[in-house]
Each structure stands twice: as C-alpha cells, then as structure tokens.
Amino acid sequence: MRICVLGGDGYCGWATSLYLSKKGHQVSIVDNFSRRQWDYELGVQTLTPIQPLADRLRVWQERTGEQIQLFTGDVTDYDFLSSVLAEVRPDAIVHFAEQRSAPYSMIDRKHAVFTQVNNVVGTLNLLFAIRQWAPDCHLVKLGTMGEYGTPNIDIEEGYIRIEHNGRSDVLPYPKQPGSFYHLSKVHDSHNIMFTCKIWGMRATDLNQGVVYGTMTNETMLDEALINRFDYDDVFGTVLNRFCAQVAAGHPLTVYGRGGQTRGFLDIRDTVRCIELACMNPAKPGECRVFNQFTEQFSVLELAQMVKAGARKLGLTVHIDHLPAPRVEAEEHYYNAKHSRLLDLGLRPNYLSDSLLDSLINIAIKYRDRIDPALFVPQVKWRDSENVRTRTPPAAGASFPASAAAAIAGD
C-alpha cells in the first residue's frame, strides 16, 4: 500500500513509519519538525539522543534497503498538504501530526489557541485534501482515550445505544475532555464523523491510551534509529517520569492520591494497531472508533510496579505524593471496552514483560542526560499564566532556516 504518515518524525509516527516500511509498504513521511521545536521552546530534551531526520532515514535505508520519502511542511498549510496528496495518491493516511500534550495546551491562552488551531485546522485541511485528491483513501486518525474523560459508566468504543422516552438510537459516546488539547481531539472526531457522513469518506478513529516503550524490532537495528523517551513535566508520560526518577535516585512523584486510572499500551502494539487498521479499512461513509489500549492502571499502581522493578535491579526507591496540578478526579470508576482491535488479530505485549528492558534499563543507560528539575510540575490547570510560559510558534510557522537545516540534517 501507499501509506502517508503525517507527523512521522514524532514518537508514534517514527516507530509506525519504520514498521510499515519494513512490512513492504511504500511509506511517505510528512513533518515540519514541530516536536523538536517544542523541546527547544521549553528548554528540555528527550532522554534518548535523537538524530536529525535525514540521518535517521539514511541509516534506515542502509540497514534495510527500504526508502522512506520525506515531505517537509505543515499540515495547516493547505497548498502544501494538497500537493503531497496529489503526488502520493495514498491508499491510507496515518495522522499523527498534532500537538499532543495536555499540559502544553494549558500553559496559557497562547498555547491553548495554538493547540486548537494547529490540530483542528490541520485535520480540516487533511479532510478537504483527501476529498480532492484521494477520495477513496482510508484515514487512520490518532484520537485519545482522554476524549471520554472518566464517566461513572462503562466506556464503549466510540458509540453508545441510548434509550430515551421509549425510543432508542446509537449515538457518539458523550465526551468529557480534560484539557484544551483533549478538546481539540473531540473537535477532530466530530469533523471526521461529519465528512464521512456527507462525503462518503472512510475513517478509523483510534482512541489511544498512554503509550510506553522505546524499542521495536525496527528501532533496535541501529542506535541512530532510537525512539524518543520523554520524561519532562509537559510532554513526558507518568511512566517515563517514574523510570527516569529511578535512574536518578529520585522519589517517584505521584500526583494526589494516585487513583487516576488510564489505559496503556506498548509502542509495539501501537504500530501493530495501525497496521491492522490500514489492512482492514473502514467502508465508504463509515467512521469507526477503536479504543486502542491493552491494559489499564492507576498512577499509584504504576508507581508500585516501577518500585518493584527497581528492586529487581537492587535499587531502592520511595514514593512521594504531590498536590495534583490538574483538575481531575483522583479516585474514580474506569472501565473502557477495547475488543475491536483484539478481534482483528492484535496480540498484546504487556507492561510486566517490558518494564525493565524497554523502560528502566533505558533510563539507566542514558541517566547522564536526566535533568531532575523537569520532574516538578510547573503547569497548573487553574492558572491562566504558568511558570513555564513561552510563546508558541504560530500555526503553520516554520523554523528559522538555520534551525531547520540542523534538524533536517541538511
């Protein structure tokens, strides 16, 4: 298949691009290096050293003989995006090209506006470009389980049957997003549903849980292909933070009581889920939703698992509780259905099997790159201006020429 991966230089996008390329698909990456720019803006760096994209792609070709085509530009620029689809005419598009951090979207007004403009406009541009240049293309869109929030009923896969006043209907599951970022994803979902309905497009919305792990069979081929390991307070995940804290000899910092529960999955399962969606496309006019995770844990359960994993390595760590910076329930009911990808053939990897090798040992290997100051949460949901206030790039803006050349490896 001809598969276009938007945001292919990012964490999920990079692993997905290599996986699909190794499977024999003709892969194109579209990226504007925004993810790297946000690190510069916030003064952070991923724990693992990430090479310029041009170097990554060169090493991939040398190692495998497979070539991945690169298009450098922004999805909020419709003319650019339209030209890519006109050239590639993809069979499937995997859409990762969004600002994906809830804390980043909550820094201040500018970051909230940037997140919503970047995400919603970029997706709208993509829908119109598909309609014009690849109307039979299957859109595989990365959503988030955060769209649902934490309702006191079971979370279904996208839709729910409602009985009301003696009548029934199947309706989109109610959304209770917890940040301006999650709100942007809800807007995306509605726009995608709408265009499937009126234009007959085909789409799969993957409501993904929290992804963990650095290693796939493809990224392990060479050090230059290694994936990101974000542990900072804005783009890092709680599991990555705990593992970095183990490596740094720092207590594990649990926000509040630690009862916040979410779905989790290994990066190896993310790429497999993308493949399953691409190879089993939605029907014309269908907008289907898969809940993409394999296990669910509370924050405190994760801390206890990491603590036990550290003990196996002879390391002693403690658990500290900090005031929760987010506005969220610290104890809640959470039971989300996630059977549709399993029905298509997903065979999950489990955290208990990968915690040491793909997380704690990686953190220990690169412990010299850890900055403990990044463990402290600086973005608070109730503050209109936070400590970590920066000016985000305008949607569609590009790097200065010198920075772009350095990142692209030109």
Secondary structure, 3 states (H helix, E strand, C coil): CEEEEECCCCHHHHHHHHHHHHCCCEEEEEECCHHHHHHHHHCCCCCCCCCCHHHHHHHHHHHHCCCCEEEECCCCCHHHHHHHHHHHCCCEEEECCCCCCHHHHCCCHHHHHHHHHHHHHHHHHHHHHHHHHCCCCEEEEEEEHHHCCCCCCCECCCEEEEEECCEEEEEECCCCCCCHHHHHHHHHHHHHHHHHHHHCCEEEEEEECEEECCCCCCHHHCHHHCCCCCCCCCCCCHHHHHHHHHHHCCCEEEECCCCCEEEEEEHHHHHHHHHHHHHCCCCCCCEEEEEECCEEEEHHHHHHHHHHHHHHCCCCCCEEEECCCCCCCCCCCCCECCCHHHHHCCCCCCHHHHHHHHHHHHHHHCHHHCCHHHHCCCCCCCCCCCCCCCCCCCCCCCCCHHHHHHHHCC
